[in-house]
Amino acid sequence: MGLSFAPARAGSITERVRDTVALLRRRGYGVSPSRLGELCLGGRVSEEKIRWAVAASTDLVISDGLVVDREERRHTGPMLDRARAHGVESGAYLAMSVGFVRRLVAFAPFIRGVAIAGSLASGGFRASDDVDLNLLVDDGYRHLTYVAVNALGLAHAMRHRDKPVDDLTRRPIAPRLMTANLILERSQWRPLVRQDADMAFELLVAEPVFGLDAIREVVEENPALLEHFPQLADRPADLLTHPPKRISRVFFPRWMDRPSRALGRAAWGYMQWTRRHRPEALARVAFVRSTMRPYTLFEKT
């Protein structure tokens, strides 16, 4: 069953806070009142107003420092563990990820923009997680980008074979470490088919690392995203980096994308096969892919 995407909201602060908490819950996260104010649907809200909204709501509560649905307050343990782990473990992985992105875009001149996504961007990272990347690429290079990320990612992971893993990041040769979460060709964001709150949130929490012009172009070409999160208009880019000299495009003709598609599909199928006895991992992969549709690669037809 597909994900039910949230519509734009222009209601009271309490309604906006409730909808934001629900959006975060679908992704498995809970955040503090101050962080929730930064991420609130409809625009930033002060921490004081967040606390007032929670107090005025019959559905919300602050439990262990996180704003959660009242019915979920007894199940905040995993979210709290993630929030605590993030504060301890995210710094080293952010620095590692920026270095990886620099090498990736130097090798792959068809990549126009890269942002760190997933738990490392959302505030719930733990060392057993992988690092998700959102990538903006030239038309005709989605599958070649996927292969490039995974090839360089495997070489990178070989140097970090002692990394903690779980059922989702365990791989036969080396841990799953750097992965492609979302790959968009330029024609796909001009305009986006999806401009709902979940897609806007995906772009909001992602940390830009390279290609700020392309990242801003996505918002400029899709102003409806700002109806959900006006914060996108002045999204900070504290991790922005400039890569070393890039390889010439002449080494990557567009016809390479076709064999890359076959190679990428085979690699994807193999990874799913290795998880065949791990139903929770398969379910998590299926959920994440549902949040990315219709932009996922290797859909069954």
PyMOL commands that set and color helices and strands:
alter all, ss='L'
color gray80, all
select helices_A, chain A and resi 13-26+33-39+47-56+70-75+77-107+118-122+142-158+186-189+197-205+212-221+225-228+230-234+249-251+254-274+279-292
alter helices_A, ss='H'
color red, helices_A
select strands_A, chain A and resi 60-63+66-69+111-117+131-137+178-185+207-210
alter strands_A, ss='S'
color yellow, strands_A
deselect
rebuild
show_as cartoon
